[in-house]
Amino acid sequence: MTATLTEPRLSPPPAEPPANGSGRREYLALAALLVGTAVAYIWNLAANGWANSFYAAAVQAGSVSWKAMFFGSSDAANSITVDKTPLSLWPMEISVRLFGLHAWSMLLPQALLGVASVALLWAIVRRDFGASAGLLAGLVLALTPIAAVMFRFNNPDAMLVFLMLAAAWAMTRAVADGRWRWLLLTGAFIGLGFLAKQLQVLLVVPALALTYLIAGPPKLGTRIAQLFGALAGMVVGAGWWVLLAELWPASDRPYFGGSQHNSIIELTLGYNGLGRLNGDETGSVGGFGGGEQMPTGGGGMWGTPGIGRLFQPQQAGQIAWLIPAALVLLVVGLVLRGKLTRTDPRRATLILFGGWLLGTGLVFSFMKGIFHPYYTVALAPAVAALVGVGSVLAWQHRDTLWVRLTTALAVGLTTATSWIILSRSTSFVPWLRWVVLVGGIVATLLVLIRLPRKAGLVAAAAAVLVGLAGPIAYTVNGLTTAHQGPMPSAGPMTRGGWGPGGHGFGDRPAGGFGGPGGQRGAAGNHGDTAGFPGNTAGKGGGPGDFGGGAGNMMMASTPSDKVTALLKADGSDYTWVAATVSSNSAAGFQLATQLPVMPVGGFNGSDPSPTLAQFQEYVQVGRIHYFISGSQMGGGERGGNSNSQSSQITAWVKEHFDSQEVDGITLYDLTAPKTT
């Protein structure tokens, strides 16, 4: 067995960087990359405010309650959890415990995860492909538009991407020496990824398993056994929390948000699992179930499923710029390494990231359920790695005609992709698409020519600049634009795509989700006449308002100082200072008062928590002070299911309690029933 584990490679390992000025230059370049990434991601971080208030409220809750932190509760009184497992919230909650509750302390861990992800990708690629490949891969990841947005946002995706990369790092170590510990660690990282965003982390598992099955050093039987060991590591990495959560008495823990029967297993396999693939998402956006999709016309809110989905306006500017080049360079790399020994580490890396890109990309392309453009951040490491390693391999074999031809194809496809994406928003840096077109044509022609080394370096640099010009422009836009709400996106408004900040559909005729706090112009709400009307979310609301200051299913409430003061008065005497339908409606009030606000029905207002009977009991014993009325969907008041628990609760409150208006907010004092 020992001899098997240490069998020599037939392909020469990459040369170690020399311990001279060249090595120092590499680490200076790495330092510049990481420091530059950190500055870009941390700069003006507080401009995003609470970012996704749904998760911000959970961070606030977890910063004052250890139970809320463990479960990922939406409120410190633990009525219901967010509709995800809680790991991604923990670093933010710890940061808030250390530095206090504000946007910067909440989002700083996300930015640091971005820097760590760039460093980790550099380490993976550099190990077998050298400094240049590692630096280029890290640079591409840092400049991927949707990555720059999500590493400054409080959705779970920052932690998910980091743990996916951690699993890939452990797998490359396993391919290098075949030791069991690396397989167990790979599985453990995947398990932790499950605790960040449940089944999405499994999209990289086939690529990881295939890589080791093909390239692992031991004999086939041992490799298979070790993969089962990785599976055991995955079960342990995720199972400890799932087991504790399921065994915890239901009466002493929060309801599992997003499930219909208070089960984390149901949430995993249904709303956050198979429902995303087949569209059968009971309790989904707008309360649709049984496979129904939210009606928006055309291909639907999530784009049209199919092979070209990643290049549709909603997604293209986020991730698609370098996908064609990555695929071409993957083929080049596999052909160049095709006749080498089975355990060739360079080919193993190509298989790993190629499988990651193809597998995840195909699932995203054809899934029929909820698909947000920011999901594509999970593709960013694979695209960046393939561009880095493929470019270096192509450079090393540039004297071969077919390599020059395929490299020129990659540059040409990148130029065409950039031209198409930039042409969808002609008012955004209008000259850039012409520079990219001319520069791309020149770079393509130069790559075709067999040039001397120095001239070849110029051609290669031109190709890189052409490829990164569009992503850089979108990334800068993403870094300088405030992002709030549940659907962040990078770049400008595009025809048929999203508006800046992720709030609107840009020029999409059907309208889109409005921006917060009167930012209608900044949010790009063109044509707010159908679908979800724009939301000014100001004091008292405004034209086209969908819930006003009370918020709605997509945007958080924005209570005035007077409303906040009213809620805080004697607020500590109650378990919940207020209750309102849907988590985002509750979030703004909770963040303003820093007191628990019950989100009736969870994110969509469609979860059966609490039931009408439970709510009536809470009111009877004086645990809830106010009920805040709004215009929520998903089982709420307008457009919701009249048989849902949240609708029944709303109707019961209106029947038995008098309302009062405060700065456009309708409140019912649940301690003072009507006297009839």
C-alpha positions in Angstrom: 0.0 0.0 0.0 2.8 2.4 0.8 4.4 1.9 -2.5 1.1 2.5 -4.2 0.5 5.7 -2.4 3.9 7.1 -3.3 4.1 5.9 -6.9 6.2 8.4 -9.0 4.5 10.7 -11.5 5.6 10.3 -15.1 5.0 13.9 -15.8 7.5 16.4 -14.4 6.3 18.5 -11.5 6.2 22.3 -12.0 9.4 24.1 -11.2 9.5 25.7 -7.8 9.9 29.5 -7.9 13.5 30.5 -7.4 14.6 32.0 -4.1 15.8 35.1 -5.8 14.3 38.4 -7.1 11.9 36.5 -9.4 10.4 34.7 -6.3 10.2 38.0 -4.4 8.4 39.6 -7.4 5.8 36.8 -7.3 5.0 37.4 -3.7 5.0 41.2 -4.1 2.5 40.7 -7.0 0.4 38.4 -4.7 0.5 41.0 -2.0 -0.6 43.6 -4.5 -3.5 41.4 -5.6 -4.7 40.6 -2.1 -4.3 44.1 -0.8 -6.0 45.5 -3.9 -8.9 43.1 -3.5 -9.3 43.9 0.2 -9.3 47.7 -0.5 -11.8 47.3 -3.3 -14.1 45.0 -1.4 -13.9 46.9 2.0 -14.0 50.5 0.5 -17.3 52.2 1.0 -18.7 49.0 2.4 -21.3 50.7 4.5 -23.0 52.1 1.4 -24.9 48.9 1.1 -26.6 49.6 4.4 -28.3 46.5 5.7 -27.9 44.9 2.2 -30.4 42.0 2.4 -32.4 43.0 5.4 -33.8 39.5 5.6 -30.3 38.2 6.7 -29.4 41.5 8.5 -32.3 41.0 10.9 -31.1 37.4 11.5 -27.6 38.7 12.2 -29.0 41.2 14.7 -30.9 38.4 16.4 -27.9 36.1 16.6 -25.8 38.9 18.0 -27.9 39.0 21.1 -29.2 35.4 21.4 -27.0 32.3 21.2 -30.0 30.2 20.4 -30.9 32.5 17.6 -27.4 32.3 16.4 -27.3 28.5 16.5 -30.6 28.1 14.5 -30.3 31.1 12.3 -33.5 32.7 13.7 -35.0 35.8 12.1 -35.7 37.3 15.6 -34.1 37.0 19.0 -37.3 35.6 20.4 -36.9 32.6 18.1 -40.2 32.5 16.3 -38.9 31.3 12.9 -35.6 30.8 11.2 -34.3 32.1 7.9 -35.0 29.7 5.0 -31.3 28.5 5.0 -29.0 26.7 7.3 -27.1 29.2 9.5 -23.3 28.8 9.0 -23.0 31.9 6.7 -24.5 34.1 9.4 -22.1 33.1 12.2 -19.0 35.2 11.2 -21.2 38.2 10.7 -22.9 37.7 14.1 -19.6 37.3 15.8 -18.3 40.5 14.2 -21.4 42.3 15.4 -20.9 41.0 18.9 -17.4 42.4 18.8 -17.9 45.7 17.0 -21.6 46.6 17.5 -24.5 46.5 15.1 -23.9 48.5 11.9 -23.5 47.7 8.3 -19.7 47.7 8.3 -19.3 45.2 11.1 -21.9 42.9 9.5 -20.4 43.0 6.0 -16.7 43.0 6.8 -16.5 39.2 7.3 -18.0 38.8 3.8 -15.3 41.0 2.2 -12.6 39.1 4.1 -14.1 35.8 2.7 -13.7 37.3 -0.8 -10.0 38.1 -0.1 -9.5 34.6 1.3 -11.2 33.0 -1.7 -8.8 34.8 -4.1 -5.8 33.7 -2.0 -7.1 30.1 -1.9 -7.6 30.0 -5.7 -4.1 31.4 -6.2 -2.7 28.6 -4.0 -4.6 25.9 -5.8 -3.6 27.0 -9.3 0.0 28.0 -8.4 0.7 24.5 -6.9 0.8 22.8 -10.3 0.8 25.7 -12.9 3.1 28.3 -11.3 3.0 31.9 -10.3 1.6 33.5 -13.5 -1.4 31.1 -13.7 -2.1 31.5 -10.0 -2.0 35.3 -10.1 -4.1 35.4 -13.3 -6.7 33.1 -11.8 -6.9 35.1 -8.6 -7.2 38.4 -10.6 -10.0 37.0 -12.8 -11.9 35.9 -9.7 -11.5 39.2 -7.9 -12.7 41.1 -11.0 -15.7 38.9 -11.7 -18.6 41.4 -11.4 -21.0 39.2 -9.4 -18.2 38.1 -7.1 -17.3 41.7 -6.3 -20.9 42.3 -5.4 -21.5 39.1 -3.4 -18.3 39.4 -1.3 -19.7 42.8 -0.1 -23.2 41.4 0.6 -24.8 39.4 3.4 -26.3 36.5 1.4 -24.9 33.0 2.1 -23.0 32.9 -1.2 -19.7 34.4 0.0 -19.3 31.5 2.5 -20.5 29.0 0.0 -17.9 30.0 -2.6 -15.1 29.9 0.0 -16.0 26.4 1.2 -16.3 25.1 -2.4 -12.8 26.4 -3.0 -11.6 24.9 0.3 -12.9 21.5 -0.8 -11.2 21.9 -4.2 -7.9 22.8 -2.4 -8.2 19.7 -0.2 -8.9 17.5 -3.3 -5.8 18.8 -5.1 -3.8 17.8 -2.0 -5.4 14.4 -2.1 -4.5 13.9 -5.8 -0.9 14.8 -4.9 -0.3 12.1 -2.2 -3.4 10.0 -1.9 -3.7 10.3 1.9 -7.1 9.6 3.5 -7.0 12.8 5.6 -7.3 15.0 2.5 -10.4 13.1 1.3 -12.0 13.4 4.8 -11.2 17.1 4.8 -12.7 17.5 1.3 -15.9 15.9 2.6 -15.9 18.0 5.7 -15.7 21.2 3.7 -18.6 20.1 1.6 -20.6 19.4 4.7 -19.9 22.8 6.1 -20.9 24.2 2.7 -24.2 22.5 3.2 -24.6 24.4 6.4 -24.0 27.6 4.5 -26.5 27.1 1.6 -27.7 23.5 1.7 -27.8 21.5 -1.5 -26.1 24.0 -3.8 -22.7 23.0 -2.5 -23.3 19.5 -4.0 -23.0 20.9 -7.5 -19.2 20.6 -7.2 -19.3 17.1 -5.7 -19.4 15.2 -9.1 -16.3 17.1 -10.3 -14.5 16.4 -7.0 -15.3 12.7 -7.1 -14.5 12.3 -10.8 -11.1 14.0 -10.3 -10.0 11.6 -7.6 -11.5 8.6 -9.3 -9.4 9.4 -12.4 -6.2 10.9 -10.9 -6.0 9.7 -7.3 -2.6 7.8 -6.7 -3.9 4.6 -5.0 -5.4 1.6 -6.8 -9.0 1.8 -8.0 -10.5 -0.1 -5.0 -8.7 2.2 -2.5 -9.8 5.3 -4.4 -13.4 4.2 -4.2 -13.1 3.4 -0.5 -11.5 6.8 0.0 -14.4 8.6 -1.8 -16.8 6.8 0.6 -14.6 8.2 3.4 -15.1 11.7 1.9 -18.8 11.0 1.9 -18.5 10.2 5.6 -16.6 13.4 6.2 -19.4 15.3 4.4 -22.1 13.7 6.6 -20.2 14.6 9.7 -19.5 18.1 8.5 -23.2 18.8 8.1 -24.8 16.1 10.1 -23.9 17.3 13.6 -26.0 20.5 13.2 -28.8 18.8 11.4 -29.0 16.1 14.1 -29.1 18.6 16.9 -31.6 20.8 15.1 -34.0 17.8 14.4 -33.7 16.3 17.9 -34.2 19.6 19.6 -37.8 19.7 20.9 -40.0 21.7 18.5 -41.6 23.5 21.4 -38.2 24.9 22.4 -36.8 26.0 19.1 -37.8 28.2 16.2 -39.9 27.0 13.3 -37.8 26.1 10.3 -38.6 28.8 7.8 -39.2 27.8 4.2 -40.7 24.4 5.2 -44.4 23.6 5.5 -44.1 21.1 8.3 -41.3 22.5 10.5 -38.7 20.2 9.2 -35.1 21.0 8.1 -35.1 17.8 6.0 -38.2 19.1 4.1 -36.6 22.5 3.6 -33.5 20.8 2.2 -35.2 18.4 -0.2 -38.1 20.7 -1.1 -38.0 24.5 -1.2 -34.2 24.6 -1.2 -33.7 21.3 -3.1 -35.6 19.5 -5.8 -38.1 22.4 -5.9 -35.3 24.6 -7.4 -34.8 22.0 -10.1 -38.3 21.1 -11.1 -40.1 24.3 -10.1 -42.4 22.6 -7.6 -41.8 25.0 -4.7 -44.6 25.0 -2.2 -44.5 28.2 -0.3 -42.4 29.9 -2.9 -42.4 33.5 -4.0 -45.9 34.9 -4.2 -47.2 31.8 -2.5 -47.2 29.8 -5.7 -46.9 26.1 -5.4 -47.3 22.9 -7.4 -44.9 24.0 -10.0 -46.5 27.4 -10.7 -44.2 30.2 -11.7 -44.6 33.9 -10.9 -46.2 35.4 -14.0 -44.0 38.1 -15.6 -44.3 37.4 -19.3 -41.7 36.3 -21.7 -39.3 33.8 -20.2 -40.3 34.6 -16.7 -38.6 36.4 -13.9 -35.7 33.9 -13.7 -35.0 33.8 -17.5 -35.8 31.0 -19.9 -34.3 27.6 -18.9 -32.0 26.3 -21.7 -28.5 26.0 -22.8 -28.2 29.7 -23.4 -29.5 30.9 -20.1 -26.2 32.1 -18.7 -25.9 34.5 -21.7 -29.4 36.0 -21.3 -29.5 39.6 -20.1 -30.3 38.7 -16.5 -27.1 36.7 -16.1 -24.7 37.6 -18.8 -23.1 40.7 -17.3 -22.7 38.8 -14.0 -20.6 35.9 -15.2 -20.6 35.1 -18.9 -17.8 37.3 -20.1 -15.1 34.6 -20.0 -17.1 31.4 -20.1 -16.4 30.8 -23.8 -12.7 31.3 -23.3 -12.7 29.0 -20.3 -14.4 26.2 -22.2 -12.0 26.6 -25.2 -8.9 26.7 -22.9 -10.3 23.6 -21.0 -10.2 21.7 -24.3 -6.7 23.0 -25.1 -5.4 21.9 -21.7 -7.0 18.5 -21.8 -5.6 17.8 -25.2 -2.1 18.9 -24.2 -2.2 16.7 -21.1 -4.1 13.9 -22.7 -1.3 11.3 -23.2 0.3 11.7 -19.8 0.1 9.4 -16.8 -3.3 8.9 -15.1 -2.1 10.8 -12.0 -1.0 13.9 -13.8 -1.8 16.7 -11.4 -2.2 19.4 -14.1 -4.8 17.3 -15.9 -6.5 16.6 -12.6 -6.9 20.3 -11.9 -8.4 20.8 -15.4 -10.9 17.9 -14.7 -11.8 19.4 -11.4 -12.5 23.0 -12.5 -13.8 21.9 -15.9 -16.3 19.5 -14.2 -17.2 22.3 -11.8 -18.0 24.7 -14.6 -19.8 22.3 -16.8 -21.9 20.6 -14.1 -22.9 23.7 -12.2 -23.5 25.6 -15.4 -25.8 23.0 -16.9 -27.8 22.8 -13.6 -28.2 26.6 -13.6 -29.1 26.6 -17.2 -31.9 24.0 -17.0 -33.3 24.4 -13.5 -37.0 25.4 -13.6 -37.5 26.8 -10.1 -36.2 30.0 -8.5 -33.0 31.2 -10.1 -31.4 34.5 -9.2 -28.6 36.0 -11.3 -26.3 36.1 -8.2 -26.3 32.3 -8.0 -23.8 32.5 -10.8 -21.1 33.5 -8.4 -20.7 29.8 -7.8 -19.2 29.5 -11.3 -16.7 32.3 -10.8 -13.8 30.2 -9.3 -14.1 27.6 -12.1 -14.1 30.2 -14.8 -11.1 32.0 -13.2 -9.1 28.9 -12.7 -9.6 27.6 -16.3 -8.7 31.0 -17.7 -5.5 31.1 -15.6 -4.3 27.5 -16.2 -5.5 27.4 -19.8 -3.7 30.7 -20.7 -0.4 29.5 -19.2 -0.6 26.1 -21.0 -1.4 27.9 -24.3 1.5 30.2 -23.8 3.9 27.4 -23.1 2.8 25.7 -26.3 2.4 28.8 -28.5 4.8 27.5 -31.1 2.2 24.8 -32.0 -0.1 26.0 -34.8 -3.3 24.4 -33.5 -2.7 25.9 -30.0 -2.4 29.4 -31.6 -5.6 28.8 -33.6 -7.6 27.7 -30.6 -6.2 30.5 -28.4 -7.2 33.0 -31.1 -10.7 31.4 -31.1 -10.9 32.0 -27.3 -9.9 35.6 -27.7 -12.3 36.1 -30.6 -15.2 34.5 -28.6 -14.4 36.7 -25.6 -14.4 39.8 -27.8 -17.8 38.8 -29.3 -19.3 38.0 -25.9 -18.1 41.4 -24.5 -19.5 43.2 -27.5 -22.9 41.6 -27.0 -23.1 42.3 -23.3 -21.9 45.9 -23.5 -24.3 46.5 -26.4 -27.2 45.7 -24.2 -26.6 49.0 -22.3 -25.4 51.5 -24.8 -25.4 54.4 -22.4 -23.0 52.6 -20.0 -19.4 53.6 -21.0 -20.5 53.8 -24.6 -17.0 53.9 -26.0 -15.9 50.7 -24.3 -17.5 48.2 -26.6 -15.7 49.8 -29.6 -12.4 49.7 -27.8 -13.0 46.0 -26.9 -14.1 45.3 -30.5 -11.0 46.9 -32.1 -8.6 45.7 -29.4 -10.1 42.2 -29.6 -9.7 41.9 -33.4 -6.1 43.1 -33.1 -5.3 40.7 -30.2 -6.9 37.8 -32.1 -4.7 38.5 -35.1 -1.6 38.9 -33.0 -2.2 35.6 -31.2 -2.4 33.8 -34.5 1.1 35.0 -35.5 4.2 33.2 -34.2 5.9 36.1 -32.5 9.2 36.4 -30.6 8.9 36.1 -26.8 8.7 39.9 -26.0 6.2 40.6 -28.8 4.2 37.5 -27.8 4.0 38.9 -24.2 2.6 42.1 -25.6 0.0 40.1 -27.6 -0.9 38.1 -24.5 -1.2 41.2 -22.4 -3.5 42.7 -25.0 -5.7 39.6 -25.0 -6.0 39.7 -21.2 -6.9 43.4 -21.2 -9.6 42.8 -23.8 -11.0 40.0 -21.8 -11.1 41.9 -18.6 -12.2 45.3 -19.9 -15.9 44.6 -19.6 -15.7 42.8 -16.3 -13.7 45.6 -14.8 -16.2 48.2 -15.9 -19.1 46.1 -14.4 -17.1 45.5 -11.3 -16.3 49.2 -10.8 -20.0 49.9 -11.2 -20.9 47.2 -8.7 -18.4 48.6 -6.2 -19.7 52.1 -6.5 -23.4 51.3 -6.5 -25.4 50.6 -3.3 -26.9 47.2 -3.3 -30.0 46.4 -1.2 -32.8 43.9 -1.3 -32.9 40.1 -1.9 -31.6 40.1 -5.5 -28.3 42.0 -5.9 -26.7 42.2 -9.3 -23.7 43.9 -10.9 -23.5 46.3 -13.7 -25.9 48.8 -15.3 -29.4 48.4 -16.5 -29.7 46.2 -19.5 -32.5 45.5 -22.0 -34.4 42.6 -20.5 -32.0 42.4 -17.5 -31.6 43.7 -14.0 -31.1 47.3 -12.9 -28.2 48.4 -10.7 -28.4 47.4 -7.1 -30.4 44.4 -8.1 -33.8 46.1 -7.6 -35.3 46.4 -11.0 -35.5 44.7 -14.4 -34.0 47.7 -16.1 -35.6 48.3 -19.5 -37.7 45.2 -19.1 -41.2 46.3 -20.2 -42.9 44.2 -17.4 -41.4 46.3 -14.7 -39.6 45.0 -11.7 -38.9 45.2 -8.0 -38.6 48.8 -6.8 -35.7 50.3 -4.9 -35.6 51.3 -1.3 -36.2 54.6 0.4 -37.4 56.6 -2.5 -34.4 55.5 -4.8 -36.7 55.0 -7.7 -34.2 56.7 -10.1 -31.2 54.9 -8.7 -32.9 51.6 -8.8 -33.7 51.8 -12.4 -37.4 51.3 -12.2 -38.4 51.8 -15.8 -41.9 50.8 -16.8 -43.2 50.1 -13.3 -46.6 49.3 -14.6 -46.8 45.6 -14.3 -45.4 42.7 -12.3 -44.3 44.2 -8.9 -44.8 48.0 -8.8 -42.0 50.1 -7.7 -41.6 50.6 -3.9 -40.6 54.0 -2.6 -40.7 52.6 1.0 -40.6 56.1 2.3 -42.6 57.7 5.1 -46.2 57.2 4.0 -45.3 55.6 0.7 -45.8 57.1 -2.7 -47.1 56.5 -6.2 -46.8 52.9 -7.2 -46.0 52.0 -3.6 -46.4 48.3 -2.6 -46.5 48.4 1.1 -45.1 51.8 1.8 -43.0 52.2 5.0 -44.3 48.9 6.2 -42.2 47.2 3.5 -43.2 44.2 1.4 -42.0 40.7 0.6 -39.0 42.0 -1.3 -38.0 45.2 0.4 -37.6 45.9 4.1 -39.7 48.3 6.1 -38.4 51.8 6.7 -40.0 53.0 9.9 -39.9 56.7 10.8 -38.4 57.9 14.1 -41.9 58.4 15.5 -42.9 54.8 14.6 -39.6 53.5 16.1 -40.0 55.4 19.3 -43.6 54.1 19.6 -42.4 50.5 19.2 -39.5 50.9 21.6 -41.7 52.4 24.4 -42.1 49.6 26.9 -40.7 47.3 24.2 -38.7 45.2 26.7 -41.9 44.2 28.5 -42.9 42.0 25.5 -41.4 38.9 23.9 -42.1 40.6 20.5 -42.5 44.3 20.2 -44.6 43.7 17.1 -45.6 41.2 14.5 -46.1 41.7 10.8 -46.5 39.5 7.7 -43.3 38.4 6.0 -39.7 38.6 7.1 -38.7 41.7 5.1 -41.5 43.7 6.5 -40.4 42.7 10.0 -36.7 43.2 9.3 -36.7 47.0 9.1 -38.7 47.4 12.3 -36.4 45.0 14.1 -33.2 46.6 12.9 -34.5 50.1 13.9 -35.6 49.0 17.4 -33.1 46.2 17.9 -36.0 44.4 19.6 -37.7 41.1 18.4 -40.3 41.5 15.7 -42.2 38.4 14.7 -42.2 37.7 10.9 -45.5 36.0 10.5 -45.3 33.4 7.7 -41.5 33.7 7.2 -39.9 35.2 4.1 -42.9 34.8 1.8 -45.6 35.1 4.4 -46.7 31.6 3.4 -45.1 29.4 6.1 -47.7 28.2 8.7 -45.9 29.8 11.5 -47.4 30.8 13.8 -50.8 29.3 13.4 -53.8 31.4 14.2 -54.3 29.5 17.4 -50.7 30.1 18.5 -50.9 33.7 17.6 -54.1 34.1 19.6 -52.4 32.5 22.6 -49.4 34.8 22.4 -51.8 37.8 22.3 -53.9 36.5 25.2 -50.9 36.2 27.5 -49.5 39.6 26.4 -46.4 38.5 24.5 -46.9 40.7 21.4 -47.5 44.5 21.6 -48.4 45.6 18.1 -49.5 44.1 14.8 -48.2 46.1 11.8 -50.4 46.0 8.7 -49.0 46.3 5.2 -49.5 45.1 1.6 -47.5 41.9 1.5 -47.8 39.0 -0.8 -47.2 35.3 -0.4 -50.1 34.6 2.0 -50.4 38.1 3.3 -53.0 40.8 2.7 -52.9 41.6 -1.0 -52.7 38.9 -3.6 -52.0 36.2 -1.0 -53.8 33.0 -0.1 -56.9 33.8 2.0 -56.6 30.4 3.6 -53.0 30.9 4.8 -52.3 31.3 8.5 -50.9 34.8 7.9 -54.1 35.9 6.1 -56.2 34.4 8.9 -54.1 36.2 11.5 -54.4 39.5 9.7 -58.2 39.1 9.4 -58.5 38.2 13.0 -56.5 41.2 14.2 -58.5 43.6 12.0 -61.8 42.1 13.4 -60.8 42.4 17.1 -58.5 45.4 17.4 -58.7 49.1 16.4 -56.0 50.5 14.1 -54.0 53.7 14.2 -52.0 55.5 11.6 -48.5 56.7 12.4 -46.5 58.2 9.6 -48.3 56.1 7.1 -47.9 52.9 9.1 -51.0 51.0 10.2 -50.6 49.5 13.7 -53.0 47.5 15.9 -52.4 47.6 19.7 -52.8 43.9 20.6 -53.1 44.8 24.3 -56.3 46.8 23.7 -59.0 44.8 22.0 -62.1 46.5 20.7 -64.9 47.1 23.2 -68.2 46.1 21.6 
